[in-house]
């Protein structure tokens, strides 16, 4: 059976978001993929889209796509415009094809917060700014995606269509560690939201997944080693880095895509890269 997936990825111009897009082409099993790549750097997104088209040719996968650059999900004043641009791009791709069988939102964009501070040192002003980016915009993305997708593919008319929301989560969503107050708060909130959506929309062929990718060998992990105030954790991360034990982005992104392909995960649950 032919399959055509619509895939929206935030923070797609580099790092793990870009890796997830490449893994989706390689491992999803879709015959065609329409990407909405969202991020701050327009040229970076265009470059990734070109790479995906080239990879699609090699894997016999038809690649379509739109790059939505200059999007700052931390800026609440422009959030509505950003959401509208993303929604319009997804609508454009849906109109170009009446064969979409699966719609996927992968919420990858996020930030660390100031890891040099303990909770008592964090101000309410930086907390509000952090949550605007990591929780408020996340809720907006999930809500608008669900509204549009369920309106376009109602279950009674499209019983075989699947809708999936993915949160790039963290071990810190379920385990407390010093100096991660904002990051852990944001990740825990996102996990719980997808748990709620899993219950509310289970009759509409909607599933949600909180995926913790592990300590990735990327720029964000380098920032952790540079700024983390907890010396015990810092020694662990430094040791992992020196010994080459940090997780390769392509390994983790491939695991995520294969989880989505097999579709055996518990909706609303939390899956870690290290889980068997």
C-alpha positions, -999 to +999 in steps of 0.1 A: +000+000+000+014+034-010+021+058+019+025+095+019+035+113+051+032+150+060+060+157+085+064+190+104+098+194+123+107+224+144+144+233+148+151+215+116+179+236+101+206+219+121+214+194+149+189+168+160+161+182+140+180+179+107+191+144+117+155+133+124+145+146+089+173+125+072+164+094+093+127+098+083+137+096+046+159+066+053+138+045+077+101+055+077+091+033+049+070+060+033+068+062-005+064+100-004+071+126+023+060+162+024+082+181+049+074+214+066+109+224+080+107+251+106+136+271+121+154+303+125+179+300+096+161+301+062+192+291+042+200+263+066+165+249+061+168+252+023+200+233+024+185+205+045+155+203+021+180+200-008+198+172+010+165+154+017+155+155-019+189+140-029+185+114-002+150+106-014+162+100-049+187+075-036+160+057-014+133+059-041+112+082-019+094+112-034+103+143-014+082+175-013+088+203+011+085+239+024+111+257+045+097+281+070+126+302+082+130+333+104+108+316+130+116+325+166+092+304+188+106+322+218+090+355+207+054+355+219+047+387+200+053+370+167+040+335+177+006+338+161+022+348+128+047+319+131+019+294+137-001+308+108+029+304+084+034+268+096-003+260+092-004+276+057+026+256+046+010+223+058-023+232+041-004+240+008+012+206+009-021+188+017-037+205-012-010+193-035-018+157-027-049+138-017-029+107-008-015+117+027-019+087+050-001+100+081+005+134+096+034+138+120+044+168+142+079+165+157+085+192+183+123+194+185+129+231+191+138+240+227+164+256+249+185+247+280+179+276+303+208+289+325+224+257+339+248+277+361+219+286+384+201+266+411+163+270+414+166+297+441+186+319+418+162+317+389+140+349+384+104+349+375+112+370+345+136+345+329+112+317+339+084+334+319+106+339+289+118+303+291+083+288+294+070+311+265+095+293+242+095+258+256+059+254+268+036+281+254+047+278+218+047+240+222+010+241+232+002+264+203+019+241+178+002+210+191-032+226+193-031+241+158-017+209+143-045+189+158-072+213+148-061+214+112-053+177+108-085+164+124-106+188+104-088+177+072-089+139+080-120+132+101-120+096+112-154+088+097-141+098+062-104+088+066-104+058+089-069+048+078-052+081+083-029+083+114-019+114+133+012+115+156+026+142+179+062+137+191+079+157+218+117+155+219+118+150+257+146+142+282+154+120+311+151+152+331+113+151+325+111+121+348+142+124+370+153+154+390+189+166+387+205+197+402+207+229+381+181+218+355+151+236+371+138+254+340+147+226+315+131+199+337+100+219+343+095+225+306+101+189+296+078+176+323+051+200+312+054+189+276+054+152+285+022+156+305+005+176+278+010+148+253-003+124+279-035+144+281-038+146+243-034+108+241-064+103+262-085+130+246-079+120+210-075+082+212-107+077+193-095+099+164-065+078+154-041+101+173-010+089+191+016+109+210+051+100+220+076+116+244+110+106+231+142+112+251+171+110+227+199+105+252+230+127+258+236+136+222+270+145+207+259+179+195+262+217+201+236+216+229+256+190+248+287+211+244+268+240+259+259+218+289+295+210+295+304+246+292+277+260+316+265+233+340+270+244+376+267+209+391+303+196+392+294+159+397+272+158+366+298+179+347+325+153+354+301+126+340+294+145+308+331+154+303+341+118+308+314+106+283+327+131+258+363+122+262+356+085+259+333+089+229+302+076+248+278+104+239+250+093+216+254+098+179+226+119+165+219+096+136+217+066+160+191+083+181+171+098+153+170+064+135+156+048+167+129+075+169+118+070+133+118+032+137+096+036+168+071+056+147+073+031+119+066+001+141+038+020+159+040-002+190+047+025+216+021+034+243+004+066+233+013+094+258+042+074+271+079+083+276+105+063+257+142+068+262+170+060+237+184+035+261+151+016+265+151-018+248 
